[in-house]
Amino acid sequence: MRQLGSWLGHAGVGFVRACVVAGVSMLVPAVWAAAVALGIWWGATNPWSWVAPLVLVFVGTLALSRPVCRIVRHLVARWTGTVIPAGYQEAGPVTRMSTGYWWNGYSYERTKHDALLDQKWRVRWRDPANWRDLRFTALVPFTAGVVACLPPAGVAAAVLGLGHPDPAARAAGALGLVVAIATAPYAWRPVEPVAVRFLRATPAMELADRVDELTAQRADTTVAQAAEIRRIERDLHDGAQARLVALGLSLATAEKLMETDPDQAKALLREARAGAATSVTELRELVKGINPPVLNERGLVDAVRTLALDSPLETTVAADLRPRLDPPIESAMYFGIAELLTNAIKHARATRARISIAEDGTAIVVHVEDDGRGGAGARPGGGLEGLRRRLAVFDGTLEITSPPGGPTRATMAVPCESL
């Protein structure tokens, strides 16, 4: 009895899904059918009756192709967990020039609105994904759409046939009911392989996206390097350099006073020694900001444990990482953890944090969780967005889960072939 109830439940869910797939996949053929009906209706009185149906087919197919593909991707992701990247071209930034005109990557416009509108339509019509979407909308009705129509067609046959007095019609209705029940749990499933096969990004689209991503990463790296050089120059100029200049002056003065005022010379030498010690400390801190010595000498895990000890948060570290990683990856993960802890202290008002470092066979995965007030998210130009783009250099990812009220959980993952 329990198995029968389970089967009926699967059949009911499958029937609803099959109806949804059939409705979505048959939207474009419905437009074609309406165009044919319009042509037949006008054909008897108007010699130009073929123009309107042709325009309807062209405009309707173009207008519905992308929405149909978006709906199919959403349904496949929700029902099966298979995420199919859209692969659509993204519009670039719109920049105002010194002349007052707006540059959108294609042309100059007088207003920002005109520049955005022109850019939108240029990107929309030049996107190679348009041909992929048109191909899918032409194929899906005759593949997944036909199969998905079996359950609703069987129910329609059952309703019409069982209510008819003719025995043959009743037999056809009973057969339709059997077909509907038997195919309901499975009729919607062909939409997944069809969508994966025909809606995924083409190699040319993937290559274009990769080029755009690498271009953005190169720009980020250039900006980050320039900012780091300016920071080092500023720290050297304001800190160690000034102290070393003062140290030289103190030593020169002590040299002159050595014979006339030995006590004053000794005092200057003591001050110079203290200044030298301070300069060494500042230089060590500066080097630590570039790359902590413990990270270079002992690896990511010990460097993170040292970072946790210095943090004002009550931080626990759980690590299961045997091999040493490549230095650039260790540096990116270390400063990523440091960024997340800093955000927890400054913005989330957290009191405790937990760090987990592990390997899952193909990647290094780091979880950072705090008990702060939540609401964190990657915003354009923010620290988390910068961290996400730094990880993208290594094909890494950053996922943030931070509901209002907390807790905040961040997951960094970087693929590592050496594992």
C-alpha positions in Angstrom: 0.0 0.0 0.0 2.9 2.3 0.9 4.5 1.6 -2.5 1.3 2.3 -4.3 1.0 5.7 -2.5 4.6 6.5 -3.4 4.0 5.6 -7.0 0.9 7.8 -7.2 2.9 10.6 -5.6 5.6 10.3 -8.2 3.1 10.1 -10.9 1.3 13.3 -9.7 4.5 15.2 -9.5 5.7 13.9 -12.9 2.3 14.8 -14.5 2.6 18.4 -13.3 6.2 18.7 -14.5 5.3 17.1 -17.8 2.5 19.6 -18.3 4.9 22.5 -17.5 7.6 21.2 -19.9 5.0 20.6 -22.6 3.6 24.1 -22.2 7.0 25.8 -22.2 8.4 23.8 -25.1 5.3 24.3 -27.2 5.2 28.1 -26.9 7.0 28.8 -30.2 5.1 26.1 -32.1 1.9 27.7 -30.8 3.1 31.0 -32.4 3.7 29.1 -35.7 0.3 27.5 -35.6 -1.3 30.9 -34.9 0.6 32.4 -37.9 -0.7 29.6 -40.1 -4.3 30.0 -38.9 -4.0 33.8 -39.6 -2.7 33.1 -43.1 -5.5 30.8 -43.9 -8.1 33.2 -42.5 -6.8 36.1 -44.5 -5.9 34.1 -47.6 -9.3 34.1 -49.2 -9.6 37.9 -49.4 -6.1 39.4 -49.2 -3.3 38.5 -51.7 -0.7 39.7 -49.2 -2.0 37.5 -46.5 1.4 35.7 -46.2 3.2 38.8 -45.0 1.6 39.1 -41.6 2.1 35.4 -40.7 5.7 35.6 -41.8 6.3 38.6 -39.6 4.5 36.9 -36.7 6.7 33.8 -37.0 9.9 35.9 -37.2 9.1 38.3 -34.3 7.5 35.7 -32.1 10.3 33.2 -32.4 13.0 35.9 -31.7 11.0 37.3 -28.7 10.3 33.9 -27.1 13.6 32.1 -27.7 15.6 33.6 -24.8 12.7 33.5 -22.2 12.0 29.9 -23.1 15.7 29.0 -22.6 15.8 30.8 -19.3 12.7 29.0 -18.1 14.1 25.6 -19.1 17.4 26.3 -17.3 15.5 27.3 -14.2 13.3 24.2 -14.3 16.3 21.8 -14.9 18.3 23.4 -12.0 15.3 23.3 -9.7 14.2 19.7 -10.5 17.5 18.0 -11.0 20.2 20.2 -9.5 22.0 20.5 -12.9 23.1 24.1 -13.4 23.5 25.1 -17.1 25.5 28.3 -17.4 23.7 30.9 -19.6 26.8 32.1 -21.4 25.2 35.4 -22.5 27.5 38.3 -23.2 27.6 40.9 -20.4 27.5 44.6 -21.1 30.7 46.5 -20.2 30.9 49.7 -18.2 29.7 53.0 -19.7 32.2 55.8 -19.3 31.8 59.6 -19.5 34.6 61.2 -21.6 36.2 64.6 -21.0 34.1 65.9 -24.0 30.9 65.2 -22.1 29.9 62.3 -24.4 29.3 58.8 -23.1 31.3 55.8 -24.5 29.6 52.4 -24.3 32.3 50.3 -26.0 30.7 50.8 -29.4 29.8 54.4 -30.0 29.6 57.9 -28.3 26.3 59.1 -27.1 25.1 62.4 -25.7 23.4 60.9 -22.6 24.1 58.0 -20.3 20.6 56.6 -21.1 21.2 56.7 -24.8 24.6 55.0 -24.3 23.1 52.2 -22.2 20.2 51.7 -24.6 22.5 51.5 -27.6 24.9 49.1 -25.8 22.0 46.9 -24.7 20.7 46.3 -28.2 24.2 45.9 -29.7 25.1 43.3 -27.1 21.7 41.6 -27.5 21.9 41.3 -31.3 25.6 40.4 -31.6 25.5 37.7 -28.9 26.4 34.3 -30.4 24.0 32.8 -27.9 21.1 33.9 -30.0 21.7 31.2 -32.5 22.1 28.6 -29.8 18.7 29.7 -28.3 17.0 29.7 -31.6 18.3 26.2 -32.4 17.1 24.9 -29.0 13.6 26.4 -29.3 13.3 24.7 -32.7 14.5 21.3 -31.4 12.9 21.1 -28.0 9.3 20.7 -29.2 10.2 17.7 -31.3 12.3 16.0 -28.6 11.5 16.7 -24.9 8.2 18.5 -25.8 6.7 15.5 -27.7 7.5 13.1 -24.8 6.2 15.6 -22.2 2.9 15.8 -24.1 2.2 12.1 -23.5 0.6 12.3 -20.0 -1.6 15.3 -20.7 -2.6 13.8 -24.1 -3.4 10.6 -22.4 -5.6 12.3 -19.8 -7.4 14.2 -22.6 -8.0 11.0 -24.5 -9.3 9.4 -21.3 -11.7 12.2 -20.6 -13.1 12.2 -24.1 -13.2 8.5 -24.6 -14.6 7.3 -21.3 -17.4 9.7 -21.5 -18.4 8.4 -25.0 -21.0 5.5 -25.3 -19.1 3.8 -28.1 -17.1 0.8 -26.8 -14.2 1.5 -29.1 -14.0 5.1 -27.8 -14.1 3.8 -24.2 -11.3 1.4 -24.9 -9.2 4.2 -26.4 -10.0 6.3 -23.4 -8.9 3.5 -21.0 -5.7 3.1 -23.1 -5.0 6.8 -22.8 -5.4 6.7 -19.0 -3.0 3.8 -18.8 -0.5 5.7 -21.0 -0.9 8.8 -18.9 -0.3 7.0 -15.6 2.6 4.9 -16.9 4.5 7.8 -18.5 3.8 10.5 -15.9 6.8 9.9 -13.7 9.2 9.9 -16.6 7.9 12.0 -19.4 9.5 15.3 -18.2 13.0 13.8 -17.7 14.2 14.1 -21.3 14.3 17.8 -20.9 17.5 17.6 -18.8 19.7 15.8 -21.4 18.3 17.9 -24.2 18.9 21.1 -22.3 22.4 20.1 -21.3 23.3 19.1 -24.9 21.9 22.1 -26.7 21.9 25.0 -24.1 25.4 24.8 -22.8 27.9 27.4 -24.0 29.7 26.7 -27.2 33.5 26.5 -27.2 33.7 29.9 -28.8 31.4 31.4 -26.1 33.5 29.8 -23.3 36.7 31.1 -24.9 35.3 34.6 -25.2 34.1 34.5 -21.5 37.6 33.2 -20.5 39.3 36.0 -22.4 37.1 38.6 -20.7 37.7 37.0 -17.3 41.5 37.0 -17.8 41.4 40.6 -19.0 39.6 41.6 -15.9 42.0 39.6 -13.7 45.0 41.2 -15.5 43.6 44.7 -14.8 43.0 43.7 -11.1 46.5 42.4 -10.8 48.0 45.5 -12.2 46.0 47.8 -9.9 46.7 45.6 -6.9 50.5 45.6 -7.7 50.5 49.4 -8.1 48.6 49.9 -4.8 51.0 47.5 -3.0 54.1 49.3 -4.3 52.6 52.7 -3.2 51.9 51.2 0.2 55.4 49.9 0.6 56.9 53.2 -0.6 54.7 55.1 1.8 55.5 52.8 4.8 59.2 53.0 4.1 59.2 56.8 3.6 57.1 57.5 6.7 58.5 54.9 9.0 61.8 53.1 8.6 63.4 55.7 6.2 62.6 58.6 8.6 64.0 56.6 11.6 67.2 55.7 9.7 67.7 59.3 8.7 67.3 60.4 12.3 69.7 57.5 13.3 72.3 58.9 11.0 72.0 62.4 12.4 72.2 61.1 16.0 75.4 59.1 15.2 76.9 62.2 13.5 76.1 64.4 16.5 77.4 61.8 18.9 80.7 61.6 17.0 81.2 65.4 17.4 80.3 65.3 21.1 82.4 62.2 21.9 85.4 64.3 23.0 83.7 67.4 24.4 80.6 65.9 26.1 80.9 62.1 26.5 77.7 61.8 28.6 75.6 63.5 26.0 77.2 61.4 23.3 76.4 58.2 25.2 72.7 59.4 25.5 72.5 60.0 21.8 74.0 56.5 21.2 71.4 54.9 23.4 68.6 56.8 21.5 70.2 55.6 18.2 70.2 52.0 19.4 66.5 52.3 20.4 65.7 53.9 17.0 67.6 51.1 15.2 65.6 48.5 17.1 62.4 50.2 16.2 63.4 50.4 12.6 64.1 46.7 12.5 60.7 46.0 14.0 58.9 48.2 11.4 60.8 46.5 8.6 59.7 43.2 9.9 56.1 44.3 10.1 56.4 45.6 6.5 57.8 42.3 5.3 55.1 40.5 7.2 52.5 42.6 5.4 54.0 41.4 2.1 54.2 37.8 3.1 54.4 36.5 6.7 57.7 34.7 7.4 55.7 31.8 9.1 53.8 31.4 5.9 57.0 31.0 3.9 58.7 28.7 6.4 55.9 26.5 7.8 53.0 26.7 5.4 49.3 27.8 5.4 48.1 25.9 8.4 50.7 27.2 10.9 50.3 30.8 9.5 46.6 30.7 10.0 47.0 29.4 13.5 49.4 32.3 14.2 46.9 34.7 12.7 44.2 33.2 15.0 46.3 33.7 18.1 46.9 37.4 17.2 43.2 38.0 16.4 41.0 39.7 19.1 38.3 37.1 18.3 38.0 33.8 20.1 39.2 31.8 17.0 39.5 28.1 16.6 41.3 26.4 13.7 40.7 22.9 12.4 43.0 21.8 9.7 43.5 18.6 7.8 46.0 19.5 5.1 49.0 17.4 4.5 50.9 18.7 1.5 52.4 22.2 1.1 50.7 24.2 -1.6 52.2 26.4 -4.2 53.3 29.7 -2.6 50.9 31.9 -4.6 47.9 29.7 -3.6 49.0 29.7 0.1 49.4 33.5 0.0 45.9 34.0 -1.6 44.2 31.7 0.9 46.0 33.3 3.9 45.2 36.8 3.0 41.6 35.7 2.1 41.2 34.3 5.7 42.8 37.5 7.1 40.2 39.6 5.1 37.3 37.5 6.4 38.5 37.8 10.0 39.0 41.6 9.6 35.4 41.9 8.2 34.1 39.9 11.2 35.8 42.3 13.6 35.1 45.6 11.9 31.6 45.1 10.4 29.9 42.0 11.9 30.9 42.8 15.6 31.6 39.1 16.1 33.1 37.6 19.2 34.0 34.1 18.0 35.2 32.6 14.7 35.9 29.1 13.4 38.3 28.3 10.6 38.3 24.9 8.8 41.0 24.0 6.2 40.6 20.7 4.4 41.1 18.9 1.1 38.4 17.2 -0.8 40.5 15.3 -3.3 40.5 17.9 -6.0 40.6 21.3 -4.2 41.6 23.1 -1.0 38.4 24.2 0.8 38.5 26.8 3.6 35.4 27.5 5.7 35.3 30.7 7.9 32.3 31.1 10.2 31.6 33.9 12.7 28.8 34.7 15.1 28.4 38.3 14.0 25.2 40.1 12.9 25.3 38.9 9.3 24.2 40.7 6.2 27.6 40.4 4.5 27.8 40.3 0.7 30.1 40.9 -2.2 29.5 44.4 -3.4 31.1 46.1 -6.5 34.4 47.5 -5.4 34.2 45.9 -1.9 36.7 43.7 -0.2 34.8 40.5 -0.7 34.4 41.2 -4.4 38.2 41.8 -4.6 38.8 38.6 -2.8 36.5 36.7 -5.2 38.4 38.1 -8.1 41.8 37.2 -6.6 40.7 33.6 -6.1 39.4 33.5 -9.7 43.0 33.9 -10.9 43.5 30.3 -9.6 40.0 29.2 -10.8 38.9 29.4 -7.2 35.5 30.4 -5.9 34.1 32.3 -2.9 30.6 31.6 -1.5 29.1 33.8 1.2 26.1 32.8 3.3 25.2 35.6 5.7 21.5 36.0 6.6 20.5 39.0 8.7 21.3 38.3 12.3 24.0 35.8 11.4 25.9 33.7 11.4 28.2 34.4 8.4 29.8 31.5 6.6 32.3 31.9 3.9 33.7 29.1 1.8 36.8 29.5 -0.4 37.8 26.7 -2.7 40.8 26.5 -5.0 41.4 23.5 -7.3 44.8 21.8 -6.7 46.0 19.1 -9.1 48.7 18.0 -6.7 46.2 16.5 -4.4 
